[in-house]
């Protein structure tokens, strides 16, 4: 690696490289992503970076037991019902 990747490149490469066969995303803890991120970026916080990328629409984060799953936007599973839809069903 002659040139260091930026956060977005690293996260997207990790999603593609670390996912298990048959899965479209990676678990940030069980895949080793968090530790690899901290090592590659000298102790930076992967949670802050992945949240920022998700807010920019560059990745999708889904909460799961023990952490979160990271997905490429085009491969993310359908999201849960929207808050507006839930409130409408509740009559609020």
Backbone torsions as a table, in degrees:
resi	resn	phi	psi	omega
1	UNK	NA	101.6	-178.2
2	UNK	-82.4	-37.0	-178.5
3	UNK	-119.1	132.4	-177.7
4	UNK	-73.2	137.3	177.1
5	UNK	-72.7	156.4	172.7
6	UNK	-84.6	175.5	-176.3
7	UNK	-57.2	-47.9	-177.2
8	UNK	-61.4	-46.5	179.4
9	UNK	-60.3	-44.0	-178.8
10	UNK	-62.3	-48.1	-177.1
11	UNK	-64.0	-45.0	-179.6
12	UNK	-65.5	-39.9	177.3
13	UNK	-63.9	-40.4	179.2
14	UNK	-62.8	-43.2	-179.7
15	UNK	-59.0	-45.9	-178.1
16	UNK	-71.1	-39.9	-173.6
17	UNK	-82.4	-33.0	-172.8
18	UNK	-94.9	-12.3	-177.2
19	UNK	-70.4	146.8	179.2
20	UNK	-81.1	154.7	-179.2
21	UNK	-56.3	133.7	179.8
22	UNK	90.7	-6.9	-180.0
23	UNK	-113.4	149.7	-179.0
24	UNK	-103.2	-9.6	-178.6
25	UNK	-130.7	177.8	177.5
26	UNK	-126.5	146.3	173.1
27	UNK	-85.6	127.1	-172.7
28	UNK	-62.7	-30.3	-178.7
29	UNK	-89.1	-55.6	-172.7
30	UNK	-68.3	-24.7	179.1
31	UNK	-80.4	-15.0	-175.5
32	UNK	89.7	4.0	-177.2
33	UNK	-57.7	-50.0	-176.4
34	UNK	-56.6	-47.4	-179.1
35	UNK	-65.9	-41.3	179.2
36	UNK	-63.8	-40.4	179.4
37	UNK	-62.0	-47.7	-178.9
38	UNK	-62.1	-36.9	179.6
39	UNK	-71.2	-45.5	-177.4
40	UNK	-66.9	-39.6	-177.4
41	UNK	-104.7	29.3	173.0
42	UNK	47.2	56.6	172.1
43	UNK	84.6	5.4	177.2
44	UNK	-64.6	157.8	-176.5
45	UNK	-87.2	113.7	-178.7
46	UNK	-67.1	-27.8	-179.3
47	UNK	-65.0	-47.0	179.4
48	UNK	-61.2	-44.1	-177.2
49	UNK	-67.6	-45.7	-179.0
50	UNK	-67.5	-35.6	176.5
51	UNK	-63.6	-40.4	178.2
52	UNK	-64.5	-45.5	178.8
53	UNK	-62.2	-37.7	178.8
54	UNK	-67.1	-40.9	179.8
55	UNK	-65.7	-26.2	177.1
56	UNK	-85.9	-4.0	179.6
57	UNK	79.5	14.7	-177.4
58	UNK	-86.4	-24.5	173.1
59	UNK	-140.9	170.0	176.5
60	UNK	-122.5	135.0	179.1
61	UNK	-113.3	132.7	174.7
62	UNK	-126.1	124.9	178.2
63	UNK	-68.3	138.7	176.8
64	UNK	-142.4	170.8	179.3
65	UNK	-58.3	128.0	176.3
66	UNK	83.4	4.6	-180.0
67	UNK	156.6	-140.3	178.1
68	UNK	-137.5	159.5	172.3
69	UNK	-103.0	141.4	176.1
70	UNK	-111.1	136.5	179.7
71	UNK	-134.5	153.6	166.6
72	UNK	-72.4	144.3	-175.2
73	UNK	-55.1	-38.9	-177.2
74	UNK	-75.5	-11.0	-178.1
75	UNK	-113.9	2.1	-176.2
76	UNK	-69.8	144.0	175.4
77	UNK	-66.7	157.1	179.5
78	UNK	-57.1	136.4	-178.5
79	UNK	-72.1	168.0	177.4
80	UNK	-71.7	172.3	-179.8
81	UNK	-56.5	148.1	179.6
82	UNK	-71.9	158.2	179.2
83	UNK	-61.2	-39.7	179.6
84	UNK	-62.4	-41.2	179.4
85	UNK	-65.2	-40.9	178.4
86	UNK	-63.4	-44.9	179.7
87	UNK	-63.4	-38.5	178.8
88	UNK	-62.3	-44.0	178.0
89	UNK	-63.4	-30.4	-179.9
90	UNK	-82.1	-4.6	-179.3
91	UNK	76.5	23.4	-177.7
92	UNK	-111.5	NA	NA
